């Protein structure tokens, strides 16, 4: 009986201490306005101030390839996409230049083999773009002149000079598999 009373006293003491810590931590917590880059809460969406930025107006074929930020990073779109939206499965203007069958003839960057591979099924899709990859702007974004909101000291390391311009992701995913 004595052990039970001691155990009960310990549990009560721990519960009391835990409640005190919780009370102190909530009083010094950050508000939702203080968290994140936007500095406003989700309840105050109308107060969001967008950064001043202009997107490129260069048309496809007029722009230069932008070096990747890191190996196998989705490349930035160096040209305007204004007249190419919305991108849907049935209407994807990007494919008119970047499909692997066309890209070399028009001087565009061909989509890599990862875009012709169904990762859920674990098999190649042949000449058909994977259902997971048709929404180009999900990963690829047009270049703008926006100033960075936070500092960046990241220095990328590339395995080769070619990796700065082309994806080798399918090879990297298969490293060590065979």
N, C-alpha and C positions, 0 to 999 in steps of 0.2 A: 504494500500500500504506500509506503514511504517513497518508493521509486516512481510510482505513478504520479504522486503529488509533485515531485521534483521535475518529472518530464512535462507535466502540465504547466508548471511555472516557467520552464524554459521556452515552451511553445508560445505562451502568452507574451513573454519578454521579447522574443524574436518578432512576433507579429507586431507588437508595439513599435519596435525599432524600425521595421520595414515600413510601417505606415508613416512614421516621422520622415524617413528618407524620401518617400513618395511625395509627401506634402511639400518638402523643401525643393525637390526637383521640379515640380509643376509650377512653383512660384517664380523660378528663374528660367523657365522654358522660353524659347523664341516664339514669337508670333508667326503666323503664316506669311505676313507681309515682309518679314526679315529673312525668309528662306528663299534661296534660288537667285537666279540672275535677274528675273523680271522685277523683283522687289515689290510685288503686289500679291494679294491672296486670290484664290480662285473665286472668292465671293465678289471681288472687285475687278473683274475682267475688263470693264470699260476704262479702267485707269492704266492699262498696259500701254507703254510708249515704245513703239517699234524703233529700232536703231535706224539711223539715216544710212541708207544703202541704195546703190544703183546697180542693177544687173547689166551685164554686157548686152550690147545691141548688135554685136557681130553676128552675121548669118552663118549657117553651116558652110564650111569650106573657106571662110575668111579668117578663121581663128587659128591659133597655134595650140598644140598639145600642152597641157599643164602637167608638170611633173607630179607624181603621186606623193601624198603626204607620208606614207610608209608602205612597205612592201605589201602588195595585194590589197591596198586601199581601193575602194571604188573610185574611179577617176572622176574628177570634176568635169562638168559639161562646159566647154570653152565658148559655146555659142548660145544665142538666144533660143529659148524654147517657147516663146510667146504664142506662135501660131501652131504649136504642136500639141496643145492641151485641149481637152483632157486625154490622158493615155488610158485606153481600155484594152481588153483582150482582143476585141474586134477591130480597133482602130489605134494602131501604135505607129506613129510617124517615125520613131527612132529606127524601126526595123528597115525602113526604106533605104537607109545608108549603112547601118551597123550590123545587119544580118551577115553571117559569115560568108554567104554565097555572093554578096554584093559589095561588101566593104572594100576589098582590094581594087575593084574597078572604079569606085568613086573616090578613092583616097581617104577613106574613113577608117577608124579603128574598129576592127571586128570584135564582136562580143566573144568572150572567152568560152572555153568548153564547159565551164561550170554553168553557163546559161542554157546549155543543151543537155543537161543532166538532171534527172528527177531524183533528188536526194531521199525523198520519202520512199520511193519504190526501189532505189538503189540501182538505177539503170539509165543508160543514155537515151535521149529522146530523138536521136538522129538529126534531121535538119529542122526539127520543130523546137521552138523556144519552150523551155519548161514552164508549166503553169505557175510555178513559184517565182518566175523571173520576168514576167511581162510588164510589171509596173516599174519602169526604169527610175522614176524620180523618188522611189522609196529609198534607194541607195545613192543614186547619182544626182548631184545638185548643180545648178548653174553657178558660175563664178560671179561674185559681186565685189564691190569695193568697200564692203563693211569693215569697220575697224574692229579688231578683236575686243571682246568684252572682258577677257581675263588674259593675263600673261601666259606665254607658252615658251618653255625652254627645251621642248622635245627635239631630239636630233635623231632622225631615222637612220637605220642601217639596212642597206640593201645587199643581198647576196651577189648581185651582178648589176652592171649598168642597164641591162635590158629590163630588169625588174622595176626600174623607175618609170618605164613607159608601158609595160605589158604585164598582164596577170600570169602567174604560174601557180595559181591556187589549186587547180586540179592535181598538179604534180606534188605540191606540198601536202595536200590531203592524203595522197597515196604513198608518201614517204614512209617506209618501214612496214607497209601493209603486206607487201609480197615477200 
